[in-house]
């Protein structure tokens, strides 16, 4: 009877050891290494992001289709992880109608001129970015590339941190209302009110963008 009681205890110990094993990935030629989300995102941002942004669909084309159904627009231009919302790489220019800076996750409302008339979109202006739009819109990044959900989440967080630093770091949020902006970024098609939310990876005044 004693031996039978010891077996579950030993199995339980083995499970505990397995769950606290460090996250690692195999790097050819150098053996197992701890996953470094910062280095991964640095490479992604510098080497892959420019080419990815060339695939951006214009918001003036996207928004009228979204008005007819987010899933229709998503299936045409976007991608998603599992059953989550669609994410689309977008670009466009618009006038800032209003800015909500009541929290650190600031939002500007852009008016976009489309062939069907004016439409609106939300633009995250930070300084803190929410969600996983940047990661989930990138065609070269998917969950099955990583050891577990922790690594996948680290990549999303680091992409947001890079955008916060590189794109929004010097943004004068209090002066945005009434200005026109040129944005390239990732749109999430899940707004309950029909509005898409854009997370910028390129952002500049429209007059500067035209020069």
QUIMOLIN-V150557 format. One record per helix or strand of 3 or more residues. SS is the DSSP state (~ for helix, > for strand). FROM is the first residue (numbers start at 1). TO is the last residue. Records with the same first field share a line. If there is no record, write none. Layout:
BEGIN
SS = FROM-TO + FROM-TO
END
This chain:
BEGIN
~ = 2-19 + 37-53 + 59-67 + 70-77 + 133-137 + 143-145 + 149-166 + 173-175 + 206-210
> = 24-27 + 31-34 + 87-100 + 105-114 + 117-127 + 180-188 + 197-205
END
